[in-house]
Amino acid sequence: MIKFNNINLKKVNNLKGQFSMSIEDNLTDILKKVKQRAEYEISDTCFYRPINEHIQTKDSKIFGRSIAFTITQDETAANRHLLEVSILHPTMMIEIKRPIVVGSKDDIVKLLSQKNTAPNILKEITQMSEKLASQ
């Protein structure tokens, strides 16, 4: 017979949500993931599936349910790619998107490698969040 241990369950539930990361740290982590996926999955010669990464926003600075980064490929030219950021409204009915960079694989990886990319994207996200809050 298996005995259920209630003590361990209480400990796990008490720790839930205690170690939440700031939006800056979350943004840095997701940009690293997007960069890694871009390096391995983007091809300038063949077509590929879009790359999507998202984070849930629990920060009070950002009005929205989640922030997503998407890399898509131009349908006519295999060597042109689009990196865009989007914020989903808490009601999940409205989404705002903004392009960050359009270009080759090297352009996207180079932008994601720069140190000032995360603060610049955070500024864009806060502007998008303000616009989303007014709708």
Salt bridges, closest charged atoms under 4 A:
GLU24 OE2 - LYS61 NZ 3.29
GLU39 OE2 - LYS35 NZ 3.88
GLU41 OE2 - ARG37 NE 2.93
ASP44 OD1 - HIS81 NE2 2.63
GLU53 OE2 - ARG37 NH1 2.90
GLU84 OE2 - LYS97 NZ 3.84
GLU124 OE1 - ARG98 NH1 2.56
